[in-house]
């Protein structure tokens, strides 16, 4: 995967994180609770963005198990 595509993945994950954070903030502001799994989704987006960044910064290290 080339760097432009990986950076696109990171940008998409950041957009998803922003949406999840807004959802969590709105729920907290309204005194309600966010939909089930919102925090899990946010955590997954952070992990995917982190993995993509690792691949860009150090492709050899990212391939190791």
Backbone as JSON Lines, residues from 0, in Angstrom:
{"i":0,"aa":"X","n":[0.86,-1.17,0.0],"ca":[0.0,0.0,0.0],"c":[0.9,1.24,0.0]}
{"i":1,"aa":"X","n":[0.59,2.19,-0.85],"ca":[1.44,3.38,-0.93],"c":[1.09,4.39,0.17]}
{"i":2,"aa":"X","n":[2.0,5.32,0.39],"ca":[1.83,6.28,1.48],"c":[0.59,7.15,1.34]}
{"i":3,"aa":"X","n":[0.25,7.56,0.1],"ca":[-0.94,8.38,-0.08],"c":[-2.19,7.64,0.38]}
{"i":4,"aa":"X","n":[-2.26,6.37,0.06],"ca":[-3.43,5.58,0.46],"c":[-3.46,5.4,1.97]}
{"i":5,"aa":"X","n":[-2.29,5.16,2.57],"ca":[-2.22,5.01,4.02],"c":[-2.62,6.31,4.72]}
{"i":6,"aa":"X","n":[-2.15,7.44,4.18],"ca":[-2.54,8.72,4.76],"c":[-4.03,8.97,4.6]}
{"i":7,"aa":"X","n":[-4.6,8.51,3.5],"ca":[-6.05,8.59,3.32],"c":[-6.79,7.79,4.37]}
{"i":8,"aa":"X","n":[-6.24,6.62,4.71],"ca":[-6.83,5.8,5.77],"c":[-6.78,6.52,7.11]}
{"i":9,"aa":"X","n":[-5.64,7.13,7.4],"ca":[-5.49,7.88,8.65],"c":[-6.5,9.01,8.7]}
{"i":10,"aa":"X","n":[-6.63,9.74,7.61],"ca":[-7.59,10.86,7.56],"c":[-9.01,10.35,7.76]}
{"i":11,"aa":"X","n":[-9.35,9.23,7.15],"ca":[-10.7,8.67,7.32],"c":[-10.93,8.25,8.77]}
{"i":12,"aa":"X","n":[-9.91,7.64,9.38],"ca":[-10.04,7.26,10.79],"c":[-10.2,8.48,11.68]}
{"i":13,"aa":"X","n":[-9.47,9.54,11.39],"ca":[-9.6,10.76,12.18],"c":[-11.0,11.36,12.04]}
{"i":14,"aa":"X","n":[-11.55,11.32,10.84],"ca":[-12.93,11.79,10.64],"c":[-13.91,10.95,11.46]}
{"i":15,"aa":"X","n":[-13.72,9.63,11.43],"ca":[-14.59,8.75,12.21],"c":[-14.46,9.03,13.7]}
{"i":16,"aa":"X","n":[-13.22,9.27,14.16],"ca":[-13.0,9.59,15.57],"c":[-13.72,10.88,15.95]}
{"i":17,"aa":"X","n":[-13.63,11.86,15.08],"ca":[-14.29,13.14,15.34],"c":[-15.79,12.95,15.48]}
{"i":18,"aa":"X","n":[-16.37,12.15,14.6],"ca":[-17.81,11.87,14.67],"c":[-18.16,11.16,15.98]}
{"i":19,"aa":"X","n":[-17.36,10.19,16.36],"ca":[-17.62,9.45,17.6],"c":[-17.51,10.36,18.81]}
{"i":20,"aa":"X","n":[-16.52,11.22,18.81],"ca":[-16.34,12.15,19.94],"c":[-17.53,13.1,20.03]}
{"i":21,"aa":"X","n":[-17.99,13.59,18.89],"ca":[-19.17,14.48,18.89],"c":[-20.39,13.75,19.44]}
{"i":22,"aa":"X","n":[-20.56,12.5,19.05],"ca":[-21.68,11.71,19.55],"c":[-21.6,11.55,21.07]}
{"i":23,"aa":"X","n":[-20.41,11.27,21.56],"ca":[-20.22,11.1,23.01],"c":[-20.46,12.42,23.74]}
{"i":24,"aa":"X","n":[-19.97,13.52,23.18],"ca":[-20.18,14.83,23.8],"c":[-21.65,15.2,23.82]}
{"i":25,"aa":"X","n":[-22.34,14.96,22.71],"ca":[-23.77,15.27,22.65],"c":[-24.55,14.47,23.68]}
{"i":26,"aa":"X","n":[-24.24,13.19,23.79],"ca":[-24.94,12.33,24.75],"c":[-24.68,12.81,26.17]}
{"i":27,"aa":"X","n":[-23.45,13.18,26.47],"ca":[-23.11,13.66,27.81],"c":[-23.81,14.99,28.1]}
{"i":28,"aa":"X","n":[-23.86,15.85,27.09],"ca":[-24.49,17.17,27.25],"c":[-25.99,17.05,27.47]}
{"i":29,"aa":"X","n":[-26.6,16.09,26.83],"ca":[-28.05,15.91,26.93],"c":[-28.44,15.05,28.11]}
{"i":30,"aa":"X","n":[-27.47,14.56,28.87],"ca":[-27.75,13.74,30.03],"c":[-28.14,12.32,29.67]}
{"i":31,"aa":"X","n":[-27.95,11.96,28.42],"ca":[-28.27,10.61,27.99],"c":[-27.02,9.76,27.94]}
{"i":32,"aa":"X","n":[-27.16,8.67,27.27],"ca":[-25.99,7.81,27.11],"c":[-25.78,7.57,25.62]}
{"i":33,"aa":"X","n":[-24.52,7.45,25.22],"ca":[-24.24,7.2,23.81],"c":[-24.71,5.81,23.41]}
{"i":34,"aa":"X","n":[-24.8,5.6,22.11],"ca":[-25.21,4.27,21.65],"c":[-24.17,3.26,22.12]}
{"i":35,"aa":"X","n":[-24.63,2.06,22.32],"ca":[-23.74,1.0,22.76],"c":[-22.65,0.78,21.7]}
{"i":36,"aa":"X","n":[-21.44,0.68,22.12],"ca":[-20.34,0.43,21.21],"c":[-19.64,1.68,20.71]}
{"i":37,"aa":"X","n":[-20.11,2.86,21.09],"ca":[-19.49,4.09,20.6],"c":[-18.03,4.19,21.04]}
{"i":38,"aa":"X","n":[-17.75,3.85,22.29],"ca":[-16.37,3.9,22.77],"c":[-15.53,2.82,22.11]}
{"i":39,"aa":"X","n":[-16.1,1.65,21.88],"ca":[-15.38,0.59,21.19],"c":[-15.03,1.02,19.76]}
{"i":40,"aa":"X","n":[-15.97,1.68,19.09],"ca":[-15.72,2.17,17.74],"c":[-14.59,3.19,17.74]}
{"i":41,"aa":"X","n":[-14.62,4.08,18.71],"ca":[-13.57,5.11,18.82],"c":[-12.22,4.45,19.05]}
{"i":42,"aa":"X","n":[-12.17,3.48,19.94],"ca":[-10.92,2.78,20.21],"c":[-10.41,2.06,18.96]}
{"i":43,"aa":"X","n":[-11.29,1.44,18.2],"ca":[-10.89,0.74,16.97],"c":[-10.34,1.72,15.94]}
{"i":44,"aa":"X","n":[-11.0,2.88,15.79],"ca":[-10.52,3.89,14.85],"c":[-9.13,4.4,15.23]}
{"i":45,"aa":"X","n":[-8.91,4.6,16.52],"ca":[-7.6,5.05,17.0],"c":[-6.54,3.98,16.69]}
{"i":46,"aa":"X","n":[-6.86,2.72,16.94],"ca":[-5.9,1.65,16.67],"c":[-5.58,1.54,15.19]}
{"i":47,"aa":"X","n":[-6.59,1.64,14.34],"ca":[-6.36,1.56,12.9],"c":[-5.52,2.73,12.39]}
{"i":48,"aa":"X","n":[-5.78,3.92,12.89],"ca":[-4.99,5.08,12.5],"c":[-3.55,4.92,12.98]}
{"i":49,"aa":"X","n":[-3.38,4.44,14.19],"ca":[-2.05,4.21,14.73],"c":[-1.29,3.18,13.91]}
{"i":50,"aa":"X","n":[-1.94,2.11,13.53],"ca":[-1.31,1.08,12.71],"c":[-0.89,1.63,11.35]}
{"i":51,"aa":"X","n":[-1.75,2.42,10.74],"ca":[-1.42,3.01,9.43],"c":[-0.24,3.96,9.54]}
{"i":52,"aa":"X","n":[-0.19,4.74,10.61],"ca":[0.94,5.65,10.83],"c":[2.22,4.85,11.02]}
{"i":53,"aa":"X","n":[2.15,3.78,11.81],"ca":[3.32,2.93,12.02],"c":[3.84,2.37,10.7]}
{"i":54,"aa":"X","n":[2.94,1.97,9.81],"ca":[3.35,1.44,8.51],"c":[4.08,2.49,7.67]}
{"i":55,"aa":"X","n":[3.64,3.73,7.78],"ca":[4.28,4.8,7.02],"c":[5.66,5.12,7.6]}
{"i":56,"aa":"X","n":[5.73,5.23,8.91],"ca":[6.96,5.63,9.58],"c":[8.03,4.53,9.51]}
{"i":57,"aa":"X","n":[7.62,3.29,9.75],"ca":[8.59,2.19,9.78],"c":[7.95,0.93,9.19]}
{"i":58,"aa":"X","n":[7.92,0.83,7.86],"ca":[7.26,-0.3,7.2],"c":[7.82,-1.66,7.63]}
{"i":59,"aa":"X","n":[9.11,-1.76,7.83],"ca":[9.71,-3.05,8.23],"c":[9.23,-3.48,9.61]}
{"i":60,"aa":"X","n":[9.2,-2.57,10.53],"ca":[8.76,-2.89,11.89],"c":[7.28,-3.24,11.93]}
{"i":61,"aa":"X","n":[6.47,-2.58,11.13],"ca":[5.02,-2.8,11.1],"c":[4.7,-4.2,10.59]}
{"i":62,"aa":"X","n":[5.56,-4.78,9.76],"ca":[5.3,-6.11,9.19],"c":[5.6,-7.23,10.17]}
{"i":63,"aa":"X","n":[6.39,-6.95,11.2],"ca":[6.73,-7.97,12.19],"c":[5.53,-8.25,13.07]}
{"i":64,"aa":"X","n":[5.35,-9.54,13.43],"ca":[4.19,-9.89,14.29],"c":[4.29,-9.32,15.68]}
